[in-house]
Amino acid sequence: MLIFFEEKCRTYSNKKKFGICDDPSPAKNPAYIDEACGEKWIAVVINEDRHLVSFTAIDNCIEIKKIDNSGEIEPPFRPKLSHPVLILQS
């Protein structure tokens, strides 16, 4: 079962401007929100109303498994994303 919203995979910010960081390979840590080091940001978030925003990392954090036809769990499936995925929910 996939638990997408694990707290250990989340970072938060209510700043007006912040970034998302994803350390270069071979990164062992999940992607995260950063409020200080703009040169490391791979994406910039402009949060004019200063809502509390949560970012949930997928890489190096959430293990995605698929079940084959025999019902056995295969090794973890980790898709390689060429672009960051941003899901906004209000």
C-alpha positions in Angstrom: 0.0 0.0 0.0 1.3 3.4 -0.9 1.2 6.0 1.9 1.8 9.2 0.0 1.5 11.7 2.8 4.1 10.5 5.3 5.2 13.3 7.6 8.9 12.3 7.2 8.6 13.2 3.5 7.2 16.7 4.0 8.7 20.2 4.5 6.7 23.4 5.0 6.9 27.1 4.4 4.7 30.2 4.7 7.3 32.6 3.2 6.4 34.8 0.3 9.1 33.3 -1.9 10.9 30.0 -1.4 12.4 27.2 -3.5 12.4 23.5 -3.9 15.8 21.7 -3.7 16.8 18.3 -4.9 20.4 17.5 -4.2 22.4 16.2 -7.2 23.1 12.5 -7.6 23.9 10.4 -5.8 21.5 12.1 -3.4 20.3 10.0 -0.5 18.0 12.7 0.9 14.5 13.5 -0.4 13.8 16.8 -2.1 12.9 19.7 0.3 11.7 23.3 0.7 14.5 25.8 1.2 14.0 29.4 2.2 17.6 30.7 2.1 19.9 29.3 -0.6 18.4 30.5 -3.9 21.3 29.2 -5.9 20.3 25.6 -5.0 16.6 26.0 -6.0 15.4 23.8 -8.9 11.9 25.5 -8.7 10.7 28.8 -7.2 7.4 29.2 -5.4 5.8 32.7 -5.2 3.3 32.5 -2.3 1.8 36.1 -2.3 -0.8 35.3 0.4 1.8 33.5 2.5 -0.3 30.3 2.9 1.3 27.5 4.8 2.5 25.3 2.0 3.6 21.7 2.4 5.9 19.9 -0.1 5.8 16.1 -0.2 9.0 14.5 -1.6 8.7 11.4 -3.6 12.3 10.6 -4.5 14.4 8.8 -1.8 11.4 8.9 0.5 8.2 7.2 -0.7 8.7 3.6 -1.9 6.3 2.8 -4.8 5.8 -0.9 -5.3 3.7 -2.6 -8.0 2.2 -6.1 -7.9 2.6 -8.4 -10.8 -0.1 -10.9 -12.0 1.1 -13.5 -9.5 0.4 -11.2 -6.6 4.1 -11.0 -5.6 5.6 -7.6 -4.8 8.3 -6.6 -7.2 11.3 -4.5 -6.2 10.7 -0.8 -5.6 9.7 1.1 -8.7 11.3 4.5 -8.7 10.4 6.5 -11.8 13.0 9.0 -13.1 11.5 12.4 -13.6 13.0 14.7 -16.1 11.0 17.7 -14.7 9.7 18.4 -11.2 6.1 17.6 -10.6 4.1 20.1 -8.7 0.6 19.3 -7.4 -1.3 22.2 -5.9 -4.2 21.7 -3.6 -6.3 24.5 -2.1 
